[in-house]
């Protein structure tokens, strides 16, 4: 997923969901099922996903302990594993597309992912 698409997804989702964004993220974290294998860490910053998105993600992560969700909060960034990050971003993207709130580039990116392009 392109970083500009990721930024747009988080910007749209935090604007569209408002106060419910934490609950959306919490639901995505609850759904995550880690598969065995190594995946690389990803550093998520407020500059990348927006300050509202960053604070919502941090609140959702801190809300409760989840078996397959590991993260490290370093003050200026959150470190997640790449598959967990992809699960969260694709989940938000899917919700935006299904609600009709996604612009064409976000919709096209999800379609390309779904068909394996």
C-alpha positions as CSV (number, residue, x, y, z in Angstrom):
1,X,0.0,0.0,0.0
2,X,1.3,3.4,-1.0
3,X,2.1,5.8,1.9
4,X,0.0,8.5,0.2
5,X,-3.0,6.2,0.0
6,X,-2.4,5.2,3.7
7,X,-2.4,8.9,4.7
8,X,-5.6,9.6,2.7
9,X,-7.3,6.5,4.2
10,X,-6.5,7.6,7.8
11,X,-7.4,11.2,7.1
12,X,-10.8,10.3,5.6
13,X,-11.6,7.7,8.3
14,X,-10.8,9.9,11.2
15,X,-12.9,12.7,9.6
16,X,-15.9,10.4,8.7
17,X,-16.0,8.4,11.9
18,X,-15.2,11.1,14.4
19,X,-15.5,9.9,18.0
20,X,-16.4,6.4,16.8
21,X,-13.0,5.9,15.1
22,X,-11.5,4.4,18.3
23,X,-14.3,1.8,18.4
24,X,-13.7,1.0,14.7
25,X,-10.0,0.5,15.3
26,X,-10.7,-1.5,18.5
27,X,-13.0,-3.8,16.5
28,X,-10.3,-4.3,13.9
29,X,-7.8,-5.1,16.6
30,X,-10.2,-7.6,18.1
31,X,-10.6,-9.4,14.7
32,X,-6.9,-9.8,14.2
33,X,-5.6,-13.3,14.2
34,X,-1.8,-13.5,13.9
35,X,-0.4,-16.2,11.6
36,X,3.0,-17.8,12.4
37,X,6.0,-16.3,10.7
38,X,8.2,-13.3,10.8
39,X,7.0,-9.9,9.8
40,X,8.9,-6.6,10.0
41,X,8.1,-3.8,12.4
42,X,6.4,-0.6,11.1
43,X,6.8,2.8,12.8
44,X,3.6,4.8,12.7
45,X,3.8,8.5,13.4
46,X,1.3,11.3,13.8
47,X,2.7,13.0,10.7
48,X,2.0,9.9,8.7
49,X,-1.6,9.1,9.8
50,X,-2.6,12.4,11.3
51,X,-2.7,13.4,14.9
52,X,-6.4,12.3,15.3
53,X,-5.7,8.9,13.8
54,X,-2.6,8.5,15.9
55,X,-4.4,9.3,19.1
56,X,-7.3,7.1,18.2
57,X,-5.0,4.2,17.3
58,X,-3.1,4.6,20.6
59,X,-6.4,4.7,22.6
60,X,-7.6,1.5,20.8
61,X,-4.4,-0.3,21.5
62,X,-4.4,0.8,25.2
63,X,-8.1,-0.1,25.7
64,X,-7.5,-3.7,26.5
65,X,-5.0,-6.5,26.1
66,X,-5.4,-8.7,23.1
67,X,-3.6,-12.0,22.6
68,X,-2.2,-11.4,19.0
69,X,-1.7,-7.7,19.2
70,X,1.7,-6.5,20.3
71,X,2.9,-2.9,20.0
72,X,5.4,-0.6,21.5
73,X,4.7,3.1,22.1
74,X,7.9,5.2,22.0
75,X,6.4,8.6,22.6
76,X,6.8,9.9,19.1
77,X,5.8,6.7,17.2
78,X,4.0,3.4,17.7
79,X,5.7,0.3,16.5
80,X,3.5,-2.5,15.1
81,X,4.2,-5.6,13.0
82,X,3.6,-5.2,9.3
83,X,0.8,-7.8,9.0
84,X,-1.1,-6.2,11.9
85,X,-0.6,-2.7,10.3
86,X,-1.9,-4.1,6.9
87,X,-4.9,-5.6,8.6
88,X,-5.8,-2.3,10.3
89,X,-5.3,-0.2,7.1
90,X,-7.2,-2.6,4.8
91,X,-10.0,-2.9,7.3
92,X,-10.4,0.9,7.5
93,X,-10.1,1.1,3.7
94,X,-12.8,-1.6,3.2
95,X,-15.2,0.3,5.6
96,X,-14.6,3.5,3.7
97,X,-15.3,1.9,0.4
98,X,-18.4,0.0,1.6
99,X,-19.9,3.2,3.2
100,X,-19.4,5.2,-0.1
101,X,-17.0,7.7,1.6
102,X,-13.9,6.6,-0.3
103,X,-12.6,8.7,-3.2
104,X,-11.6,6.9,-6.4
105,X,-7.9,6.3,-5.7
106,X,-8.7,4.5,-2.4
107,X,-11.4,2.4,-4.1
108,X,-9.1,1.5,-7.0
109,X,-6.3,0.6,-4.6
110,X,-8.6,-1.8,-2.7
111,X,-9.8,-3.3,-5.9
112,X,-6.2,-3.9,-7.1
113,X,-5.4,-5.5,-3.8
114,X,-8.5,-7.8,-3.9
115,X,-7.7,-9.0,-7.4
116,X,-4.0,-9.4,-6.7
117,X,-2.5,-6.7,-8.9
